[in-house]
Amino acid sequence: MKRLTDHLIVISFDCLSALDFPILNELPHFQELIAHGSYCKGVETIYPSVTYPCHATIVTGKYPNRHGVVNNTLLQPGRESPDWHWHRKSIKGTTLYDEARKAGMTTAALLWPVTAKGDIGYNMPEIFANRPWHNQILVSLLNGSPLFQLQMNRLFGHMRNGLNQPELDDFVLESTVETIKRKPDLLLVHFTDLDTMRHYHGFSSEEAHAALRRHDERLGRIIEALKENGMYAKSTIVALGDHSALDESKAVQLNVLLKEKGLISVNRRGKVTDWKAYCKGCDGSAYVYTRDPDSTQEVRSLLERLQPDPSNGIESILTGEEAAGKGADANCAFMLEARHGFYFKDTLDGSFIHTITQEDVKDKRYTYGSHGYSPEKENYSTIFMAAGKGIRPNLEIPSMRLIDEGPTFAKLLGLTLENPDGKPIEELLDV
């Protein structure tokens, strides 16, 4: 297959919403991308619309139940901080960066989700120390490219403030600019500043708008670096979002009820010792897993009693089969969608419906904004914009899906993805 670009630069601005488009169109670097390239402000995300499944979809073109990353975190009932799907092995089948490596291309990924221990030339995976005895720098080094990461830490490590934003994205930006000097064929970059601000300050907060302005400056720095390294005319630059977000004021804590009904057993210290049913939150949605038919029926009856009352926060109930039909985990017994203003928490203690306070958010126990909701929610689309080699200029794509992005990227690089659910957006490509 003919290759349409020399360098593909994919920049994921986590939580970028279609509703941000008027703001982006006023910011100089996003405006430049829009003016010279093509874009879609109606990209349909996946279900559940959380970061790790979304990013696995972007590089595979598949729905979560086919690539295997069905949630951000693993099903580990009762664990205060469950492990995430950090590792490449979580993804079934091949990925865009695997195919690029097979074709002899140079690849780089900076904080791109689900890449730990992946076969990527310059790999700084998104992974954090999740045990008291873990060291953050060591965990990163052991799961990515050690020499590359050591160099980035030596040059720019002083900019970080743990995992706090915007310092983390500032570190990622400087590492990206330095990585561009290596002229990778495929570069994947993930920025989370906006997502963090929306979680802890709300969707339309000034903090979120400030993050958008910082992202515009980051995009400008990347464009400048491509020009300085003689790559700009031969590159395709993509800026995209993975999902949108919605504000919330209440948390639905279904496990509190499941524990009361004896479906979750805990010891004196509150640690889960056994469970017959468990609610695994995806923020705006939730999976409910059960272990036997009787538990499934008991949970069904409970949910059917709760759902009609809007104050219980459950908008809809899907069976596992119906969830699978939307690309989510077929192994769940049920999938729940939250009403506007609500999201799901795995918490075992407290009240079934928890009203979120400023103190809750300050202590990072709860949030003011979330994603994970159904792609069918109103005003919940995300954005795709691309410019440069291989991209037709001045074209607005009326609609596309997150599953279409991977096949489109593959075609730009002259590659083929393994049996994707999506398809290349042909009208976008200058062939």
C-alpha positions, 0 to 999 in steps of 0.5 A: 500500500502506498505511504502518504506521509513520511511522519505521522504525529498524533497528539491526544488532548485528553477530554477535548470536546466538540463543545471546545471547537469555538474556543479552539478556533480562536486560539492561534495554533489550533486555528492554523491546523483548522485553517490548513487542514481538515477536521470533524467536530462530531466524532463518536467515542466508544462505550465506556468512554474512558481514557484507556479503552479509548486510546486502545481503540485509536491504535487498533480501530476496534471496540473495547470488547474486541481489543480487550481493554474494557475499562481503565482499571482491572476488576479487583474488588475492594482494592482502594487503588486498582491496577490499570491496563498499563501494559501492551499485553492488555490489547488483543491483536495488533496495533498501529505501532506494532505494524509500523515497527514490522515495516521498519519504521521508527516509533515513539510514544510519550505517556500513551496509555496501554503501552508499557513493555510495548515494542516501541523504539522510544517509549515513555509509557503512562504507568504509575507506582501503585504499591507503597514499595514502588518508585515512580521513576523505576516503574517507568524505566522498567516498562519503557525504553530505559536509556531514552527515559533516563535522558528525558528525566535528566534533561527535564525531570526538574519540571515535574511535580509528581503526577500533578498538572500542568507540570506533567504535561510541560515535562511531556511537551519538552520530552516530545520536542526532544524526541522529534529530533530523532525524526520518528515515522510515528509519534504518539503523544498523550496530554492530560492537563485538560482532563485533570482540570475538568475532573477537579474544577468542572467542564466549563471552569476557568481552569479548563479554559486555561488548560485549553490555552496551554494546549494551544501553546503545546501544539505550537511548540510541536509545530515549531519543532517539526519546522526546526528539524526539517520535518514539517513539510513531510509530516501529518499533524493530528490533534484529537480528543478521546471523549468529552465530559459532563459535570456531576454533583452526586455519586451513585455507590451501588456497592453500598447496597450490594454489601447490605444485601450480603452480595459483598462480604468484608472483614473487620478492616473493611477488606473484601473477602468474597463477592457474588455481585460487584459494581465496577465503575467507569465513571459515567457508566458502570459494569455489574459483574455477578458470579451465579444466576441467583445473584444475577436475578437478585441484582436485576430485581434491585436495579429494576426497583431503583431505576425508575426513580430519577434521584437514584441516578440510573438512566438505563440498564443494559444486559451483558448482551446489550452492552456487548452490542455497543462494544463494551464488556460481554462478561458483565451481567449488566451495564448501567448508564448514569443520569446527567449530574451523576456518576458511579463510584466503587465505594463500599461505605457511606450512602448509596447516593453521595452528594459531592462537597468541595472538601470531597473534591479538594481531597480528590475522593470525588470529582466535579466532572467525568466521562465514561458516559454513552456516546449517545449522550447529547453534546458528548462528541469529541474532535479530530483535526489533521493537516499536512502531508496526505491530508486534503485541506479545508474539509469538514467531515460531518461525522466519524467514529473513534474506531475510524481513526486507527484505520485512517492512520494506517492508510497514511503510513501505508499499513494495514490494521488487523480486522478493524471495526472502523474504516479509513476516512477516505475523503480526508486523504489526499491520494 
